């Protein structure tokens, strides 16, 4: 992440999408000049992701997105009657 912040390298579109998904912001928000005001949980996840290589960052971001989608959807489990 620091390499992106310092301009040493630029993130790919896939990486930008993954970071935006984890932080619950748009790619436009990431590219805005003002620092995004993410949640404490989003900042925690970003800090954890920074220690991983890009491929693993994408994998973790995809897993987080899947979990968020799972918890957002109504339960698909069949209802049982007693």
PyMOL commands that set and color helices and strands:
alter all, ss='L'
color gray80, all
select helices_A, chain A and resi 2-5+13-23+27-31+40-50+54-72
alter helices_A, ss='H'
color red, helices_A
deselect
rebuild
show_as cartoon
